[in-house]
């Protein structure tokens, strides 16, 4: 699942997006960033020097799962144009995962021109995988027809249709008619890569080639990916996507229903929340609870679902709620109900000892932007688990760059 442990690929992708702000907007730190930011709690301050030490230590890790997010966080917060030395380190890292993380961080710095030029330079590097290069080109495609030619060049180096898919998507977004035809043909044959940013890109890029190809290929997509394929159709306003998702949510296997709910939470389109609301009020027990919590991502708060998620033995539901609350905050930053629900969840998460809960809690605290909660994270910078230390350092860095003051109105 995108959010739960049972499908770590998409799950980790979503955690990374939340931690680093790729689903929202986190601005680089000012050039003369303070070493300490006062929290409003008497005598307390954000542990910024320790957090930066953790980030820089993780950037030297032998583990790409630590090195990539750490370098990405350093790129995002760097006061230097194009992320300074950190972007070069990341983009020339031997790990494809690290290069992807850092490219995504540069996308978050757009429309900064130096970052744009660095991303355009990826197309000439044959050692960079097409997914990394073409997802970067997709971010640059609107208003730049030259991106289509670069994406087409990268597509010729792809070793499979699924590998070329993001390149054809970038070309389609740039107005390349041939890329649109190739993309439509691939989707019609049921070719779909279960990569969350790619799926969101397919759902958000307006093109008849995508909606027509996906509609034709929906039943040819492997069963695990059909919910995501239907959600792409929903993003294009195609009623066939809504009908397919409704069947999955009401009658499909529990795992398939939860997969669909995950993607509906991540997908910010008008038709997503009504489907979640219908599922939340249905008779399917855990599926209904899951859907109720996922509605947090769309600004809707269910008191009953929150009460269940905050029970002592419901860590999986708590992780879902924490992550969806983070999405809700980014989409509805002035919503009092979402803010209060997020703060409540963060306070519960701060009391838990499970590592995955702590990682999700740190991400939410970063999204909340409340310095007192950031101060409360401080002890986790010394946690035994390196993922917890890294998530905490990323949250502190994010709070330093963009702290928030006060509770929004109801």
Secondary structure as the mmCIF struct_conf table of DSSP 4:
data_model
#
loop_
_struct_conf.conf_type_id
_struct_conf.id
_struct_conf.beg_label_comp_id
_struct_conf.beg_label_asym_id
_struct_conf.beg_label_seq_id
_struct_conf.end_label_comp_id
_struct_conf.end_label_asym_id
_struct_conf.end_label_seq_id
BEND BEND1 UNK A 3 UNK A 4
HELX_RH_3T_P HELX_RH_3T_P1 UNK A 5 UNK A 7
HELX_RH_AL_P HELX_RH_AL_P1 UNK A 8 UNK A 20
TURN_TY1_P TURN_TY1_P1 UNK A 21 UNK A 23
BEND BEND2 UNK A 24 UNK A 24
HELX_LH_PP_P HELX_LH_PP_P1 UNK A 27 UNK A 30
TURN_TY1_P TURN_TY1_P2 UNK A 31 UNK A 32
BEND BEND3 UNK A 35 UNK A 35
STRN STRN1 UNK A 38 UNK A 38
BEND BEND4 UNK A 40 UNK A 41
TURN_TY1_P TURN_TY1_P3 UNK A 42 UNK A 43
STRN STRN2 UNK A 45 UNK A 45
HELX_RH_AL_P HELX_RH_AL_P2 UNK A 48 UNK A 59
TURN_TY1_P TURN_TY1_P4 UNK A 60 UNK A 60
BEND BEND5 UNK A 62 UNK A 62
HELX_RH_AL_P HELX_RH_AL_P3 UNK A 64 UNK A 77
BEND BEND6 UNK A 79 UNK A 80
HELX_RH_3T_P HELX_RH_3T_P2 UNK A 81 UNK A 83
HELX_RH_AL_P HELX_RH_AL_P4 UNK A 84 UNK A 91
TURN_TY1_P TURN_TY1_P5 UNK A 92 UNK A 92
BEND BEND7 UNK A 94 UNK A 94
HELX_RH_AL_P HELX_RH_AL_P5 UNK A 96 UNK A 109
TURN_TY1_P TURN_TY1_P6 UNK A 110 UNK A 111
HELX_RH_AL_P HELX_RH_AL_P6 UNK A 113 UNK A 121
HELX_RH_3T_P HELX_RH_3T_P3 UNK A 122 UNK A 124
TURN_TY1_P TURN_TY1_P7 UNK A 126 UNK A 127
BEND BEND8 UNK A 128 UNK A 128
HELX_RH_AL_P HELX_RH_AL_P7 UNK A 130 UNK A 141
TURN_TY1_P TURN_TY1_P8 UNK A 142 UNK A 143
TURN_TY1_P TURN_TY1_P9 UNK A 145 UNK A 145
HELX_RH_AL_P HELX_RH_AL_P8 UNK A 146 UNK A 155
TURN_TY1_P TURN_TY1_P10 UNK A 156 UNK A 157
BEND BEND9 UNK A 159 UNK A 160
HELX_RH_AL_P HELX_RH_AL_P9 UNK A 161 UNK A 173
TURN_TY1_P TURN_TY1_P11 UNK A 174 UNK A 175
HELX_RH_AL_P HELX_RH_AL_P10 UNK A 177 UNK A 188
TURN_TY1_P TURN_TY1_P12 UNK A 189 UNK A 190
HELX_RH_AL_P HELX_RH_AL_P11 UNK A 196 UNK A 204
BEND BEND10 UNK A 205 UNK A 205
HELX_RH_AL_P HELX_RH_AL_P12 UNK A 208 UNK A 217
HELX_RH_3T_P HELX_RH_3T_P4 UNK A 218 UNK A 220
BEND BEND11 UNK A 221 UNK A 221
HELX_RH_3T_P HELX_RH_3T_P5 UNK A 223 UNK A 225
HELX_RH_AL_P HELX_RH_AL_P13 UNK A 226 UNK A 235
TURN_TY1_P TURN_TY1_P13 UNK A 236 UNK A 237
HELX_RH_AL_P HELX_RH_AL_P14 UNK A 239 UNK A 251
BEND BEND12 UNK A 252 UNK A 252
HELX_RH_AL_P HELX_RH_AL_P15 UNK A 254 UNK A 266
BEND BEND13 UNK A 269 UNK A 269
HELX_RH_AL_P HELX_RH_AL_P16 UNK A 270 UNK A 280
TURN_TY1_P TURN_TY1_P14 UNK A 281 UNK A 281
BEND BEND14 UNK A 282 UNK A 283
TURN_TY1_P TURN_TY1_P15 UNK A 285 UNK A 285
HELX_RH_AL_P HELX_RH_AL_P17 UNK A 286 UNK A 294
HELX_RH_3T_P HELX_RH_3T_P6 UNK A 295 UNK A 298
TURN_TY1_P TURN_TY1_P16 UNK A 299 UNK A 299
HELX_RH_AL_P HELX_RH_AL_P18 UNK A 303 UNK A 309
TURN_TY1_P TURN_TY1_P17 UNK A 310 UNK A 310
BEND BEND15 UNK A 311 UNK A 311
TURN_TY1_P TURN_TY1_P18 UNK A 312 UNK A 313
HELX_RH_AL_P HELX_RH_AL_P19 UNK A 315 UNK A 331
TURN_TY1_P TURN_TY1_P19 UNK A 333 UNK A 334
HELX_RH_AL_P HELX_RH_AL_P20 UNK A 336 UNK A 349
TURN_TY1_P TURN_TY1_P20 UNK A 350 UNK A 351
HELX_RH_AL_P HELX_RH_AL_P21 UNK A 355 UNK A 368
TURN_TY1_P TURN_TY1_P21 UNK A 369 UNK A 369
STRN STRN3 UNK A 370 UNK A 370
HELX_RH_AL_P HELX_RH_AL_P22 UNK A 371 UNK A 377
HELX_RH_3T_P HELX_RH_3T_P7 UNK A 378 UNK A 382
BEND BEND16 UNK A 384 UNK A 385
HELX_RH_AL_P HELX_RH_AL_P23 UNK A 386 UNK A 401
BEND BEND17 UNK A 402 UNK A 402
STRN STRN4 UNK A 404 UNK A 404
BEND BEND18 UNK A 406 UNK A 406
HELX_LH_PP_P HELX_LH_PP_P2 UNK A 407 UNK A 409
#
